[in-house]
């Protein structure tokens, strides 16, 4: 049995702990100075400075855009740990072919999936060379875990980059649908560009986020309607992991349940702009808002980094098809509505770090 230690014990750390314990590994210690003194399944959580054993592999189980995992690696090496691996490196080092978390999947598995996809079909949808270059970088990053491939594409103007800013400004009204509203960051984005929001509709299921969101709405004196639920492809209850701020997510295996609703069951008003950042549930939310898309054809800003192939599947689901072939079907079969949409403009921009915050813009 291989003994290892984990560094960092948030959502990814817990998921990786249970995964690796079912392999031929034993977690002997968890390193997390913020949770030092606690324990998990009888494994001590300690400050890394207190560990004397330095020759056991340490896997950094942190992955978000706010922590530089390579600086963490350098820090642990300076403390004397001899074998330190990022989560990317560990997946390849230990041949963890079936581990998945957000967009993380073994490169060999991704390459196998990509062989069955007409990549040119997706690439040709994109409206500018920068989008195509970013698309290629995403694909190569997924296939190799070489982070430097995506370093050069950072754009600070998340949700209102230059490619859609004029389109937004030219709208007679700006009624915004915010799916995964979190703390109301999108409100700040519009304020920063001096664009008035006429009506604001928000879906946010996490209670802690809701308090901050409501305060933001009141502070900005917005005409708003907040739905304390998730957006999906059905109306009912579903499992949810709450309490992790921006990382809250739908999890069908969670015992904590929230309401989830189709947008088409909830929003009857005109919508001009839709932002969607719902931790891997984007495809389901699109299924549940077909009528809204068909009626309003809003500008869409969709996160495409949560699942390994979202950057392919989501653009294809919204691509323009031959209207003549589908017009009759659209009146009889709701499943064909997305295929009938005439979205012609597809852009990808990168607003994060370590593979987070790729956004698809469509109008």
TAVEN-V734595 format. One line per field, one symbol per residue. phi: phi as a letter, one per 20 degrees, with the letter a starting at -180 (. if undefined). burial: I if it has 24 or more other ideal C-beta (glycine too) atoms within 12 Angstrom, else O. A space follows every 10 residues. Layout:
# TAVEN-V734595
phi->???
burial->???
This chain:
# TAVEN-V734595
phi->.eeccddnce ffgfffgfff feeecceead daffdgnebb lmefdcfgfe eefdddgddf dcbbfedeff fffffffffo fecccfffff ffgdlefdec blefbggfff fffffedeff ffgfffebff ffffgffgff ffecmefffd fedfcfefmc fgfcgffffe ffcceddden flengfffff ffdldfefbc dcdbeeffff fffffffffe lefbcddfbe dbdbdrdbfb edndmfdgbf bfefffdcfc bfgfecddef cdbcdcbcln dfffffgecf fffffdlffd cdfcdfdgdf fdffgffdff dffgfdgfff edcffefffe fdfddccdcd ccblnemece dcb
burial->OOOIIIIIII IIIIIIIOII IOOOIOIIII IIOOOOOOOO OOIOIIOIOO IOOOOIIIII IIIIIOIOIO OIIOIIOOIO IOIIIIIIII IIOIOIOOII IIIIIIIOII OOOIOOOOIO OIIOIIIOOO IIOIIIIIII IIIOIOIOOI OOIOIOIIII IOIIIOIIOO IOOIIIIIII IIIIIIIIII OOIOIOIOOI IIIIIIOOII OIIIOIIOOO OIOIIIIIII IIIOOOOIOI IIOOOIIIII IOOOOOOIII IIIIOIIOOO IIIIIIIIII IIIIIIIIII IIIIOIIIII IIIIIIIIII IIIIIIIIII IOOOOOOOOI OOOOOOIIII IOIOIIIIII IIIIIIIIII III
